[in-house]
Amino acid sequence: MTWLYINCDLQHVNKGTAIDRLLNETGIEAVCTAGIGDTMGDTYIAERVSWFGCPANSEAEIKKAAAYVSPHDEVEGVLDILDHLIH
């Protein structure tokens, strides 16, 4: 899980609304998207993208939303997920 972070909870502003805005402004279709997350705060990502992956050290509940859970933790897990996506 992320070791150093700040959660800022603003009404109607979250990772999901950011993805919605990105897709709207770029014209990219959700079917062409992927995301990575490790905590339940990343549920908004998992709900918006076509494919979602997690590092091994992710919270158990968010792993349930993942199409792929890396056998590696943290940065190594993210790199493994990215490698998994391109192969």
N, C-alpha and C positions, 0 to 999 in steps of 0.2 A: 504494500500500500504506500501511498505518498507519505513521505516522512515530514515534509515541511509544506504546509499549505494554509491558506486562509479561505474559509467558506463565506462568501458574501451572498446572502439571500435577499434578493430584491423581488418584489412582486412583479410577475410577468416577465422576468429576465432570468434566464438560466441557459445551460448549455444547449438545450433543445431549441429555444427561441433563437439562439445564435446560429445554429445549423439551419433553421428555417430561413433566417434572413440571408445567410450565405447562398443557399439554394435559390432563393427568389432573385437575388441580385446578380448571380452568375448564370442562371439558367441551367445549372447542372441538375440532373434528375437524381432523386434519392436512390434509385436502383444502381447508380454509379458510385455510391459512397461506401466508406468503411470507417469504423471507429474503434478506439481502444479505450478501455477504462478499467479501474480497479476498485472503486467504491460505489456504494449505492447512489451517490451523487451523480454518477455517470449513467444512471438509468435513462435520463433524457437523451443521451447519445444513442444508447442501444435501441431506443424506441424510434429514432429518426433515420438511422442509417440502414443500408441493405445488409451489411455484414459487420459483426461486432466480435472483437477478441479481447482476452484478458491475460495478464501475466499470472503466473502460478500463485503469487502471494496476494491475489485479489480477495475481497470479501466473498464468502461462500454464496451469498444471495445473488450478487451480480454475475458470478460465474454461470449461473443458470440461464442467463440471457445470451451467453457467448456461443458463437458458432465454433470457436476454437479457444482453448485454454492452453497457453504455453506451459511447457514443463519448467520454464525458467522464471525467476523472480525479477521484478523491477526493470531496469534498463535492458538487461539481457533478454527479458521476456518481451519487451517492446520490439527489440531488434529481431527476435525470433518470429514474432507475429508479422512484422513487415516482410520478412523473408518468406513466410508462409503465404502471404498474399500474392507475391510475385511469382511463385512457383506453382 
